[in-house]
Amino acid sequence: MLASEFKTTILPLSNKLLRFAAQLTKDEDEARDIIQDVFLKLWQKRDSLGQVDNMEAFAMRMTRNRCLDLFRGKHTIAMDDEKLNLHRDEQSNLQQEIELSETAVLIRKLIGQLPDMQRTVMHLRDVEQYEYEEIARVTDLNVNAIRVTLSRARKKVRDELIKHQQYGTGNHQIQTAEIR
């Protein structure tokens, strides 16, 4: 692969790969480093890239694998350092904004707690808007497994979000054990 082909085929994927890596790492600086590593590896393997059928799926898989390597090395997952924008004039708008922001932070946190594959599939489908077949190429899962994985991921996030919301309103049920 020539430099001009690399520029037209690989480099346009940078924004998509960066968003994907940032979603997985929860750290934009680390995501940039990962994408730089991926591009370097792709450049080093440019002579064999002609055999790759889907360059985007190949680059996404390399990005995912590099993120997983990073997780394995650190044994921790970086958490978001979200800040709330609390500078609104109207009190009701401020309250709504806080609630929405807290919910968004909670959802990101819940997604971050999902197993790697569920988090990856959910990101590719719901954020990147990939088709099931594209996700299958990136993850090496079949379409049915992707549907099941996505369904389970969404259910986990939904159930935990509902549980959290019910706890805040006092509508939760306390289960007690009977003593006999």
Secondary structure by P-SEA (a helix, b strand, c coil): ccaaaaaaccccaaaaaaaaaaaaaccaaaaaaaaaaaaaaaaaacccccccccaaaaaaaaaaaaaaaaaaaacbbbbbbcccccccccaaaaaaaaaaaaaaaaaaaaaaaccaaaaaaaaacccccccaaaaaaaccccaaaaaaaaaaaaaaaaaaaaaaaaaaaccbbbbbbbcc
